[in-house]
Amino acid sequence: MSAASVEQPFDDDESFSLTAIADEIMERHPGYRVEIIGGHLLVTRSPDAPHARALTKLMRPFIAAGLDDGETEVLQNVGLRLPTGTEDYAIPDLVVVDSDIDDHFVENNTYDPVCFRLVLEVTSSNWKDDLRTKPGAYAQAKIPVYLVVDRKHQRLHVLTEPTGSEYANHRVHAPGETITLPETIGAEVTLDVEQIIKAGQRKAN
């Protein structure tokens, strides 16, 4: 899910907690999602129905491959602690995690990235954050696979091999293609790009 960066209304020498500000925003605006990446607040509106529909379509092949049983789980909206700042965290739309994720709780409903095998984002109006801001953060967290459903450009991005602050391998797939994700996530998962992209589009009246 994409987000908009929010400027901080504080002087540089004034002590404040980004986490406290994030909590206040969510309390005042129910349904909004707030993340902290690189010391900046990213605020996202509630997703629309096509966004949710794309997630439902995406969950099915992961579950069918057996990734929601045994050693792994398929979850939505789980807080991921990031190494990019002392308060940094993200809330990916969908994740594949080790089944012992509860043992990796950090704080404020976030979990250590060591138990994440895949993170997935479905873009909204501010798609640039998912494609430009988050890849570096997820790479630094050493997330093995980052998958982006780019609804604006109707493409599916698969990023693998995190190295430092970037992914060494970034492949872009168009409707008509079928892709198989790396088995490092725990099973062989094949995705129909056209089906996923179509699910994320608004239905014609």
PEKA-V348736 format. One line per field, one symbol per residue. ss: DSSP state (2 for helix, 1 for strand, 0 for the rest). phi: phi as a letter, one per 20 degrees, with the letter a starting at -180 (. if undefined). A space follows every 50 residues. Layout:
ss=???
phi=???
//
This chain:
ss=00011100000000000222222222220000111110011111000022 22222222222222000000011111111110000000111111111100 22221000011022211111110000022222222222220000111111 00001111111110011111111100011100222000011122222220 00000
phi=.ebdfdfeecffeefbdfffffffffffcgnfdccccmmdeddcfgfeff fffffffffgfffffnedcmeccdcdldfdfdeeafdfbccffbbdcffe gffdfdalldcffgeeebcccdfdfeffffecefgffffffmffccdcee ffdlccdcdcmfcmdbefccddcdgoeccdfgfffpaecdcefffffffe effff
//
